[in-house]
Amino acid sequence: MRQVVVDPDVPTPSEADVVVRAFVVDAAGRRREVIAAQCDVSSELYSARLATPARLVVPNLGSRSPPLAFECRASGLRGEAESAVATHWRAHPFGYGAYGWEGPSHPVSDYPDVAVDLR
């Protein structure tokens, strides 16, 4: 894992959040949420441990945000998932965007929510 030094005089990046949930399929074939599954989350910049369901807040580095890897376990079951940051363009609320009609468009980056299937 790389070490990142934060200068207190430099503005910190915005934050991104990702909701992490774990699921199993019961005998009837229904998908059921697992409460308190233990999950390790890692990326090249940071790591965390959480219990599901959880909302994980991480630095938002825009399109440079690292992928997140999730490894979860509960009652002898295990599962893995990954989440890469998604970047899309948000248009100005009043029209055309990209410096046309009513103002600029801008990129928005965030992580999609994660569902880990335990087997």
Rosetta blueprint (number, residue, H / E / L):
1 M L
2 R L
3 Q L
4 V L
5 V L
6 V L
7 D L
8 P L
9 D L
10 V L
11 P L
12 T L
13 P L
14 S E
15 E E
16 A E
17 D E
18 V E
19 V E
20 V E
21 R E
22 A E
23 F E
24 V E
25 V E
26 D L
27 A L
28 A L
29 G L
30 R L
31 R E
32 R E
33 E E
34 V E
35 I L
36 A L
37 A L
38 Q E
39 C E
40 D E
41 V E
42 S E
43 S L
44 E L
45 L L
46 Y L
47 S E
48 A E
49 R E
50 L E
51 A E
52 T L
53 P L
54 A E
55 R E
56 L E
57 V E
58 V E
59 P E
60 N E
61 L L
62 G H
63 S H
64 R H
65 S L
66 P L
67 P L
68 L E
69 A E
70 F E
71 E E
72 C E
73 R E
74 A E
75 S L
76 G L
77 L E
78 R E
79 G E
80 E E
81 A E
82 E E
83 S E
84 A L
85 V L
86 A E
87 T E
88 H E
89 W E
90 R E
91 A L
92 H L
93 P L
94 F L
95 G L
96 Y L
97 G L
98 A L
99 Y L
100 G E
101 W L
102 E L
103 G E
104 P L
105 S L
106 H E
107 P E
108 V E
109 S E
110 D E
111 Y L
112 P L
113 D L
114 V E
115 A E
116 V E
117 D E
118 L L
119 R L
